[in-house]
């Protein structure tokens, strides 16, 4: 069986794991909606420029028109909504916790929610805002799941780069009003601004190209494998570069959530008891 998707999955885990770190730094000086607006604007400009250069203006416009509203819709479900929820959540929880909570996908949701409960705790470090932040990231994971399945269906009939570009344009249009309403009243420092730029270029523009490449060639099931790697990479970034604590509570929550993902995705199957053969009648 071909495993050409493996390096792409590894690259996405590294990029998205670092994204949680960049978000944590950026939200210190940017409100979530404004930060995500700048993230999407920069990524959209980069993707559109490369797409136009690659396909030519006429063909590129034709590709985008062919996608219609669905390209924009995928961007809202896979970009605008989850990006903003995760950014808001990280105002109240560590970046590593946010990455772990993103693992609570549709499959194995009950076990995943138990893991979220362990992460939040009855008396979380961030108080009830910490609980709300964790749950915001969980809701973002639902939006990612919907966007991934929708994107897989759409990308099967179109150019993956076209869908990545259309999705980012759609997400940007939706976020602009909210971003403008929450612009900072001062010029943010270089760390926060640099984090937004890194997030836009690496965690969004480059990652979106890789994402739709995997969706087009291997499907959403293969793409979901990044879920197993993402919490570990994000925890490593958070602990080593941001000085975030690594607790047994986080490790237990990660184990439960990833167990739910494994069961839901079919990567791990519980043994089934075969029915006993019927006893022949005497």
C-alpha positions in Angstrom: 0.0 0.0 0.0 1.4 3.4 -1.0 2.2 5.7 2.0 3.0 8.9 0.0 0.8 10.8 2.5 3.1 10.1 5.5 5.5 13.1 4.9 2.6 15.4 4.4 0.9 14.3 7.6 4.2 14.8 9.4 4.6 18.2 8.0 1.1 19.2 8.9 1.6 18.0 12.5 4.7 20.2 12.8 3.0 23.2 11.2 -0.2 23.0 13.1 1.5 22.1 16.4 3.5 25.3 16.1 0.3 27.2 15.2 -1.0 26.7 18.7 2.1 28.3 20.0 1.9 31.3 17.6 -1.7 31.8 18.5 -0.9 31.8 22.3 1.7 34.5 21.7 -0.5 36.6 19.3 -3.6 36.7 21.5 -1.6 38.5 24.2 -2.0 41.7 22.2 -4.6 40.9 19.5 -8.2 40.0 20.1 -9.1 36.7 18.5 -11.2 38.0 15.6 -8.7 40.7 14.6 -5.8 38.2 14.8 -7.5 35.7 12.7 -8.6 38.4 10.2 -4.9 39.3 9.7 -4.0 35.7 9.5 -6.5 35.0 6.8 -5.8 38.2 4.8 -2.1 37.4 4.6 -2.7 33.7 3.7 -5.3 34.6 1.1 -3.1 37.1 -0.6 -0.2 34.5 -0.8 -2.4 31.7 -2.0 -4.2 33.8 -4.6 -0.9 35.2 -5.9 0.7 31.7 -6.3 -2.6 30.3 -7.7 -2.8 33.1 -10.4 0.9 32.6 -11.3 0.4 28.9 -11.6 -2.9 28.7 -13.5 -3.0 32.0 -15.3 -5.7 34.7 -14.6 -8.3 33.3 -16.9 -8.0 29.7 -15.8 -7.8 30.6 -12.2 -11.0 32.7 -12.3 -12.7 29.9 -14.1 -11.6 27.4 -11.4 -12.9 29.6 -8.6 -16.2 30.2 -10.4 -16.6 26.5 -10.9 -16.3 26.0 -7.1 -19.0 28.6 -6.5 -20.4 29.0 -3.0 -19.1 25.6 -1.8 -15.4 26.8 -1.9 -16.4 29.7 0.4 -18.5 27.4 2.6 -15.6 25.0 3.2 -13.5 28.0 4.2 -16.1 29.1 6.8 -16.4 25.5 8.3 -12.6 24.7 8.0 -11.2 28.2 8.7 -13.2 31.1 10.0 -15.1 29.2 12.7 -12.5 26.9 14.1 -9.6 29.4 13.8 -11.5 32.0 15.9 -12.8 29.5 18.5 -9.3 28.1 19.0 -7.8 31.6 19.3 -10.5 32.6 21.8 -10.0 29.3 23.8 -6.2 30.0 24.0 -6.9 33.2 25.9 -7.9 31.0 28.8 -5.9 27.7 28.4 -2.4 26.7 27.5 -1.5 26.0 23.8 -0.8 22.3 24.6 -4.2 21.9 26.2 -5.9 23.4 23.2 -4.1 21.0 20.8 -5.1 18.0 23.0 -8.8 19.2 23.1 -8.8 19.4 19.3 -8.5 15.6 19.4 -12.1 15.2 20.5 -13.5 14.4 17.0 -16.8 12.9 16.0 -15.6 9.4 16.4 -15.3 8.1 20.0 -16.9 11.3 21.2 -18.0 9.9 24.6 -14.5 8.8 25.5 -13.2 12.1 24.1 -15.5 14.1 26.2 -14.3 12.2 29.3 -10.8 13.3 28.3 -12.0 16.9 28.0 -13.4 16.7 31.5 -10.1 15.5 32.8 -8.3 18.3 31.0 -10.7 21.0 32.4 -11.0 19.4 35.8 -13.6 20.1 38.4 -11.5 23.1 39.5 -9.5 24.1 36.5 -6.5 26.4 36.7 -8.2 29.0 34.6 -11.5 28.8 36.5 -14.7 28.4 34.6 -13.2 30.5 31.8 -10.7 27.6 31.4 -13.6 25.2 31.0 -15.2 27.5 28.4 -11.9 27.8 26.6 -11.5 24.1 26.4 -15.0 23.6 25.2 -14.5 26.2 22.5 -11.6 24.2 21.1 -13.8 21.1 21.2 -16.5 22.8 19.2 -13.8 23.9 16.8 -12.9 20.3 16.3 -16.5 19.5 15.2 -16.3 22.4 12.6 -12.9 21.0 11.4 -14.6 17.5 11.0 -17.4 19.0 9.0 -15.1 21.1 6.8 -12.8 18.1 6.2 -15.6 15.9 5.0 -17.1 18.6 2.9 -13.7 19.5 1.5 -13.1 15.9 0.5 -16.3 15.8 -1.5 -15.7 19.1 -3.2 -12.0 18.5 -4.0 -12.6 15.2 -5.8 -14.1 17.2 -8.7 -11.7 20.2 -8.8 -8.2 21.5 -8.4 -7.0 21.2 -4.8 -5.1 24.5 -4.9 -8.2 26.2 -6.2 -10.2 24.9 -3.2 -7.5 26.0 -0.8 -7.5 29.5 -2.3 -11.3 29.8 -2.4 -11.6 28.5 1.1 -9.3 31.1 2.5 -11.0 33.9 0.5 -14.3 32.8 1.9 -13.1 32.7 5.5 -11.5 36.1 5.1 -14.7 37.8 3.8 -16.6 36.4 6.8 -14.0 37.5 9.4 -13.4 41.0 8.1 -16.3 42.7 9.9 -15.5 41.0 13.2 -11.8 41.7 12.9 -12.3 45.4 12.1 -14.6 45.8 15.1 -11.9 44.4 17.5 -8.7 46.0 16.2 -6.1 46.8 18.9 -5.9 50.4 20.1 -2.1 50.3 20.0 0.6 48.9 17.7 1.3 45.3 18.9 4.8 44.3 19.6 7.1 42.4 17.3 6.5 39.0 19.0 2.8 39.2 18.6 2.9 40.5 15.0 5.7 38.1 14.0 3.5 35.2 15.4 0.6 36.3 13.2 2.8 36.4 10.1 4.3 33.0 10.9 0.8 31.7 11.6 -0.5 33.0 8.3 2.4 31.8 6.1 3.3 28.5 7.7 0.2 27.4 9.6 -2.3 28.6 7.1 -1.0 29.2 3.5 1.5 26.3 3.4 -0.7 24.0 5.6 -3.8 24.6 3.4 -1.9 23.5 0.3 -0.8 20.3 2.1 -4.2 19.7 3.6 -6.1 19.7 0.3 -3.3 17.7 -1.3 -3.9 14.9 1.2 -7.7 15.3 0.9 -7.5 14.9 -2.9 -5.1 12.0 -3.0 -5.9 10.0 0.2 -9.1 11.4 1.7 -10.3 12.6 5.1 -9.6 9.4 6.9 -5.8 9.6 6.2 -5.8 13.3 7.0 -7.3 12.5 10.4 -4.1 10.7 11.3 -2.5 14.0 12.0 -4.7 14.1 15.1 -2.5 11.5 16.7 0.7 13.6 16.2 -0.7 17.1 16.8 -1.1 17.0 20.6 2.4 15.7 21.1 4.0 18.3 18.8 2.0 21.2 20.3 2.9 20.0 23.9 6.6 19.9 23.0 6.5 23.5 21.5 4.5 24.8 24.5 6.7 23.2 27.2 10.1 23.9 25.5 9.5 27.3 23.9 6.7 28.9 26.0 7.5 27.4 29.4 4.1 25.8 29.8 3.8 23.1 32.5 3.4 19.5 31.6 1.0 17.8 34.0 -0.3 14.3 34.6 -3.8 15.7 34.1 -2.9 16.8 30.5 -1.3 13.5 29.7 -4.3 11.6 31.0 -6.7 13.8 29.1 -4.6 13.3 25.9 -4.6 9.6 26.4 -8.4 9.5 26.8 -9.1 11.8 23.8 -6.8 10.0 21.5 -8.3 6.7 22.6 -11.7 8.1 21.5 -10.2 9.2 18.2 -8.6 5.8 17.7 -11.9 4.0 18.3 -14.0 6.3 16.2 -11.6 6.2 13.3 -11.3 2.5 13.3 -7.6 2.5 13.9 -8.3 0.5 17.1 -11.1 -2.1 17.2 -12.5 -3.7 20.2 -12.6 -7.5 20.0 -15.9 -8.9 19.2 -17.3 -12.1 20.6 -18.4 -14.5 18.0 -21.8 -16.1 18.6 -21.6 -19.7 19.9 -22.6 -22.2 17.3 -26.0 -23.6 17.7 -26.3 -26.9 19.4 -27.7 -29.5 17.0 -31.1 -30.8 18.0 -30.9 -34.4 19.4 
